[in-house]
Amino acid sequence: MECISHLTPNYARLPVKFVRGEGARLYDEEGKEYIDLLSGIGVNSLGYAHPKLTKAVCEQASKLIHISNLFEVPYQEELAQKLVETSYGRGKGKVFFANSGAEANEALIKLIRKYWRDRGEDRYEIITFKGSFHGRTYGSLSATGQPKLQEGFEPILPGFVYAKFNDIESVKKLISEKTAAILLEVIQGEGGVNPAQGAFMEALYRLTRKAGILLAIDEVQTGNGRTGKYWGFQHYGIVPDLFSTAKGLGGGIPVGALVAKSEIAESLTAGSHGSTFGGNPLAMRAGLVVYEELENGLLNHVTRVGEFFKEGLKSLGVGKVKGKGLMLGLELDKPCKDLVLKGVQKGVVFNCTAQRVLRFLPPLVITQEELERALEILKEILL
Ligand SMILES: Cc1ncc(COP(=O)(O)O)c(C=O)c1O
């Protein structure tokens, strides 16, 4: 019988179907084993079939999966506390829970606008960056500084202007009496694993303080231990006014969050924003397990094996190695799309972004031995 797909054609899928996993290993329908260097694009932070995560999720599923934010939701306060304690400090921030990165960014964009409206100021413009990625919904897509992703979906939302990443002068030129905030990823993920330079982040921070505007950071990909710290901005010694996160937060269970300084978060008054599924008990339990693991040595593990992997990638001598912790990129001098399929054929999973950058976002639990083996395979593919 002819094979007919009933799925929209918006994903260019690889011809492999993973059916289960264990730790940082994946297995396909035939039982073939793969080392996973992608974790479902930075989502499966605890890898696959993690005993504690599995137990907590199963236990919660047997009690209460969803109840609605019309009521107090079990475990929301506990996870919100973790997100605030690891960023602003206990009692100094507040959290809105969503289901994805784009949705967390929608909340972030709305809060920025509402914050200024509440103060009677006509500031609504957000400066974002060329090469950035903030999601596919209209607000987050409008914030995304990549015209190719917006093409065909115009008109995009007004109120976004795009500066050059790591170029403070280009930011200064865009500041006006309409500027509400600056929004950026501290490491542009989809844009090619491009870290912000230290001097740029410091200058950006000072600029926002001087101009009296908000500094917002998209920690969707860099957050929750991915770079070896809870939050990517912690590598730069600065604290944003608000930030979004998602991906690794639920270890595979969809969950996103907006975290803001308390005085800013106050603008999300009762009824001003919401989400049916956001912050359900199942996702909260999963997030709490992720944070328990990060606290119990996983962060240090990420730094240690991340450094090992980075050095290993450098030693291949085939391109520029970029990124922090377990968010690494290898920039080649040629397109890398075909290498992804070669990787799959040889039993290692990674992805290609910005045409020439191999992107590695392994589960945070990956072992040094697994990375050693992955490096051997990468060597075969690349040399
Ligand atoms: C930095 C960043 N922000 C936002 C998003 C969008 O997240 P989601 O796909 O969960 O909507 C992504 C996804 O790749 C991302 O990397």
The ligand as a MOL file (V3000), in Angstrom:
LIG
                    3D

  0  0  0     0  0            999 V3000
M  V30 BEGIN CTAB
M  V30 COUNTS 16 16 0 0 0
M  V30 BEGIN ATOM
M  V30 1 C 16.5760 30.4450 22.8310 0
M  V30 2 C 15.2580 29.8520 22.4580 0
M  V30 3 N 14.1370 30.5230 22.7400 0
M  V30 4 C 12.9200 30.0270 22.4390 0
M  V30 5 C 12.7890 28.8070 21.8110 0
M  V30 6 C 11.4160 28.2820 21.4870 0
M  V30 7 O 11.1020 27.2480 22.3350 0
M  V30 8 P 9.8870 26.2370 21.9780 0
M  V30 9 O 10.2840 25.4970 20.7580 0
M  V30 10 O 9.7700 25.3900 23.2020 0
M  V30 11 O 8.6840 27.0940 21.7690 0
M  V30 12 C 13.9270 28.0730 21.5080 0
M  V30 13 C 13.8060 26.7560 20.8320 0
M  V30 14 O 14.7170 26.2660 20.2220 0
M  V30 15 C 15.1910 28.6020 21.8400 0
M  V30 16 O 16.3200 27.9340 21.5560 0
M  V30 END ATOM
M  V30 BEGIN BOND
M  V30 1 1 1 2
M  V30 2 1 2 3
M  V30 3 2 2 15
M  V30 4 2 3 4
M  V30 5 1 4 5
M  V30 6 1 5 6
M  V30 7 2 5 12
M  V30 8 1 6 7
M  V30 9 1 7 8
M  V30 10 2 8 9
M  V30 11 1 8 10
M  V30 12 1 8 11
M  V30 13 1 12 13
M  V30 14 1 12 15
M  V30 15 2 13 14
M  V30 16 1 15 16
M  V30 END BOND
M  V30 END CTAB
M  END
